[in-house]
Amino acid sequence: MADSEGRDLRLRTYWDRQAVTYDRQMAFAERRFFGDTREWLCRQASGEVLEVAIGTGLNLAHYPGDVRLTGVEWSEAMLAVARRRARSLGVPADLRQADAQALPYPEASFDTVVCTFALCAIPDESRALAEMDRVLRPGGLLLLADHVASSSWPVRALQAAADLVSVPLQGEHFRRRPLPQVTALGYTVERHDRFKLGMIERFTARKAAR
């Protein structure tokens, strides 16, 4: 437990330090790799929406105007940027500090759960997905996008080499792929797209109705 707490503190401190420059750092990836992914996903959100690991709020401009948005973020410094962005956009949102691996909401609280380009950096990806499933209502929609293990083996080899540095330093995993875990939870994939040598994957998945 002590090792886990120490790792979490180190990673949270890292993301706090990244908050000021995060948007600039992401700008290249947005242009070169992600394309219209944020809009593609967020426009499908409806009802009570939870965004997990909202970061600096780069998705805020892309939600339909009639959603009721809640966002959680591990890093207080990142969250402060998201709150400023929400105010400047005039987007009403309940933004609070919380851990994606232990969401502070009852079961079946939301109609839609969104997570973009964040599962790669959450220490326990499986716990986070289980929490998203727990708070999503039966029949609700899960909207996910991330960089994943490439469909090209030479690129996967490069990703494996990158993991040797990025995982210990910043908790960033380049070879995760949440889709198989989501289908194992019983979700039906309704829309799916994988591109850029299979490195970017985005999908919408429907939770089974009881």
C-alpha positions as CSV (number, residue, x, y, z in Angstrom):
1,M,0.0,0.0,0.0
2,A,2.8,2.4,0.9
3,D,4.4,1.8,-2.5
4,S,1.1,2.5,-4.3
5,E,0.5,5.7,-2.3
6,G,4.1,6.9,-3.1
7,R,3.6,6.2,-6.8
8,D,0.2,8.0,-6.8
9,L,1.7,11.1,-5.0
10,R,4.6,11.1,-7.5
11,L,2.3,10.9,-10.5
12,R,-0.1,13.5,-9.2
13,T,2.7,15.9,-8.6
14,Y,3.9,15.2,-12.2
15,W,0.5,16.1,-13.7
16,D,0.2,19.1,-11.5
17,R,3.4,20.4,-13.0
18,Q,2.2,19.7,-16.5
19,A,-1.0,21.7,-16.1
20,V,0.5,25.0,-17.3
21,T,2.0,23.6,-20.6
22,Y,-0.4,20.6,-21.2
23,D,-2.5,22.3,-23.9
24,R,0.6,23.3,-25.8
25,Q,2.1,19.9,-25.5
26,M,-1.1,18.3,-26.8
27,A,-1.5,20.6,-29.7
28,F,0.8,18.6,-32.0
29,A,-0.9,15.3,-31.1
30,E,-4.3,16.9,-31.7
31,R,-3.4,18.0,-35.2
32,R,-1.3,15.0,-36.2
33,F,-3.0,12.1,-34.6
34,F,-6.4,12.7,-33.0
35,G,-8.2,14.5,-35.7
36,D,-11.9,15.2,-34.9
37,T,-12.0,12.6,-32.1
38,R,-13.1,14.9,-29.4
39,E,-16.0,16.2,-31.4
40,W,-16.8,12.7,-32.8
41,L,-17.2,11.3,-29.2
42,C,-18.6,14.2,-27.3
43,R,-21.5,15.0,-29.7
44,Q,-22.9,11.6,-28.9
45,A,-23.2,12.3,-25.2
46,S,-26.7,12.9,-23.7
47,G,-28.4,13.3,-20.4
48,E,-26.4,13.2,-17.2
49,V,-22.8,13.0,-18.4
50,L,-19.7,12.2,-16.5
51,E,-16.2,12.9,-18.0
52,V,-13.5,10.9,-16.2
53,A,-10.1,12.4,-16.1
54,I,-11.3,15.7,-17.7
55,G,-7.8,17.2,-17.6
56,T,-7.7,20.8,-18.7
57,G,-11.1,20.5,-20.2
58,L,-10.2,20.1,-23.9
59,N,-13.5,18.4,-24.5
60,L,-15.7,21.1,-23.0
61,A,-16.4,22.9,-26.3
62,H,-17.7,19.8,-28.0
63,Y,-20.6,18.7,-25.8
64,P,-24.2,19.3,-26.9
65,G,-25.7,22.3,-25.0
66,D,-28.4,20.3,-23.3
67,V,-26.2,17.8,-21.4
68,R,-25.8,18.0,-17.6
69,L,-22.0,17.7,-17.3
70,T,-19.9,16.4,-14.4
71,G,-16.2,16.1,-14.6
72,V,-13.6,14.6,-12.4
73,E,-9.8,15.0,-12.4
74,W,-7.0,13.6,-10.2
75,S,-4.8,16.7,-10.5
76,E,-6.0,19.9,-8.8
77,A,-3.8,22.0,-11.1
78,M,-5.3,20.5,-14.2
79,L,-8.8,20.9,-12.8
80,A,-8.1,24.6,-12.1
81,V,-7.4,25.0,-15.8
82,A,-10.6,23.1,-16.7
83,R,-12.7,25.3,-14.5
84,R,-11.3,28.5,-16.1
85,R,-12.0,27.0,-19.5
86,A,-15.6,26.1,-18.5
87,R,-16.2,29.7,-17.3
88,S,-14.7,31.2,-20.5
89,L,-16.9,29.0,-22.7
90,G,-20.0,29.5,-20.6
91,V,-20.3,25.8,-20.1
92,P,-22.1,24.9,-16.8
93,A,-20.3,21.9,-15.3
94,D,-19.7,20.4,-11.9
95,L,-15.9,19.8,-11.9
96,R,-14.3,18.2,-8.9
97,Q,-11.2,16.5,-7.8
98,A,-11.6,12.7,-7.7
99,D,-9.8,9.5,-8.5
100,A,-11.0,7.6,-11.6
101,Q,-10.2,4.3,-9.8
102,A,-12.7,5.2,-7.0
103,L,-15.4,7.5,-8.3
104,P,-17.4,9.3,-5.6
105,Y,-20.9,8.5,-7.1
106,P,-23.5,5.9,-6.5
107,E,-24.2,3.1,-8.9
108,A,-26.2,4.0,-12.1
109,S,-25.8,7.8,-11.7
110,F,-25.1,8.7,-15.3
111,D,-26.5,8.2,-18.8
112,T,-23.2,8.7,-20.5
113,V,-19.6,8.3,-19.4
114,V,-16.7,9.8,-21.4
115,C,-12.9,9.3,-21.1
116,T,-10.5,10.5,-23.8
117,F,-6.7,10.0,-23.9
118,A,-6.5,9.3,-20.2
119,L,-6.8,5.6,-19.5
120,C,-3.2,5.3,-20.8
121,A,-2.1,7.2,-17.7
122,I,-4.4,5.9,-15.0
123,P,-2.4,3.5,-12.8
124,D,-5.0,0.7,-12.8
125,E,-6.9,0.8,-16.1
126,S,-9.1,-2.1,-15.1
127,R,-10.3,-0.5,-11.9
128,A,-11.1,2.7,-13.7
129,L,-13.2,0.9,-16.3
130,A,-15.0,-1.1,-13.6
131,E,-15.8,2.2,-11.9
132,M,-17.1,3.7,-15.1
133,D,-19.3,0.7,-15.6
134,R,-20.6,0.9,-12.0
135,V,-21.8,4.5,-12.3
136,L,-23.2,4.1,-15.8
137,R,-27.0,3.4,-16.0
138,P,-28.2,0.2,-17.7
139,G,-28.6,1.0,-21.4
140,G,-26.2,3.9,-21.0
141,L,-23.4,4.9,-23.4
142,L,-19.6,4.6,-22.8
143,L,-17.5,6.9,-25.0
144,L,-13.8,6.1,-25.0
145,A,-10.8,7.2,-27.1
146,D,-7.1,6.6,-26.5
147,H,-3.7,5.9,-28.1
148,V,-3.4,2.1,-28.0
149,A,-1.1,-0.7,-29.1
150,S,-0.5,-0.3,-32.8
151,S,-1.8,-2.8,-35.4
152,S,1.7,-2.6,-36.9
153,W,4.3,-4.8,-35.2
154,P,7.3,-2.4,-35.9
155,V,5.3,0.4,-34.3
156,R,4.4,-1.9,-31.3
157,A,8.1,-2.5,-30.9
158,L,8.7,1.2,-30.7
159,Q,5.9,1.6,-28.2
160,A,7.4,-1.2,-26.1
161,A,10.7,0.7,-26.0
162,A,8.8,4.0,-25.1
163,D,7.0,2.2,-22.3
164,L,10.4,1.4,-20.6
165,V,10.9,5.2,-20.1
166,S,7.3,6.6,-20.0
167,V,5.8,4.2,-17.5
168,P,8.2,4.7,-14.6
169,L,8.6,8.4,-15.2
170,Q,5.1,9.6,-15.9
171,G,2.8,6.5,-15.7
172,E,2.1,6.7,-19.4
173,H,1.4,3.4,-21.2
174,F,1.5,3.2,-25.0
175,R,0.4,-0.4,-25.4
176,R,-2.9,-0.6,-23.5
177,R,-6.2,-1.3,-25.3
178,P,-9.4,-0.9,-23.4
179,L,-11.8,-2.2,-26.0
180,P,-11.4,-5.9,-25.2
181,Q,-12.0,-5.2,-21.5
182,V,-15.2,-3.2,-22.3
183,T,-16.6,-6.0,-24.5
184,A,-15.7,-8.5,-21.7
185,L,-18.0,-6.4,-19.4
186,G,-20.9,-7.2,-21.7
187,Y,-21.0,-3.9,-23.7
188,T,-22.2,-3.8,-27.3
189,V,-19.9,-1.7,-29.5
190,E,-22.1,0.6,-31.6
191,R,-19.5,2.7,-33.4
192,H,-15.8,2.0,-33.8
193,D,-12.8,3.6,-35.5
194,R,-9.1,2.8,-35.4
195,F,-6.5,4.8,-37.4
196,K,-3.0,6.1,-37.6
197,L,-1.4,2.6,-38.0
198,G,-4.0,1.5,-35.4
199,M,-2.5,3.7,-32.7
200,I,-5.6,5.7,-32.1
201,E,-8.9,4.0,-31.2
202,R,-12.2,5.5,-30.5
203,F,-15.5,3.8,-29.9
204,T,-19.0,4.1,-28.4
205,A,-20.3,1.1,-26.4
206,R,-23.8,0.5,-25.0
207,K,-24.2,-1.1,-21.5
208,A,-26.7,-3.9,-21.4
209,A,-30.1,-3.0,-20.2
210,R,-31.3,-5.0,-17.2
